[in-house]
Amino acid sequence: MATQLLVEYPELSYLSRQDLEDILSDPVYFQAIFHSLERVKALYQSQAELGRANESIASHNLTMQESLYALRSDTKNAFDEARSLESRWKDVEKDQREIYSRYTPQFLLMRLKHSITAQDDASEAIATAFVQQSSNNGGSGGGTPESGMDIDDFVKEFRYLRRVYHKRVIWGDKWSKGQVSWREG
């Protein structure tokens, strides 16, 4: 066993057997011999160097601490703003789809058909009102200042309303024949 000990620790080869037994029995003597070994000194030296390197790194990290906290805060604020904008983007996109849906060919055709009906109703209403006004005035049809619209004003208004009606009907007919194309873009 002593031989194996001396092979692994040649630094102890100068010690006698009695010294080796004393090392094992006396903890203070053991510590003195142990700390005098070159391997142990090198280990403590490495440990001290690592400690100084860690202190240097820690010191450097501490000098960067405030700027890192500020950067973290800025990053969090930017992230929060991005999430807010992302949420708002979904609302804007929904609004955009809703607005664009009002300009699809199908929707525009529906509006044209409704406007044709409304235009026809408006021209018929003015004609009915004029006929009733004329029959209330004794059938003269000329109109008087107190009775409302005279015949020239009626004809002008009625012709305008019917012209718009017929233009819309023509566009509806062209559409149904496939002669209207919509450019999207």
Disulfide bonds with the S-S distance in Angstrom:
none
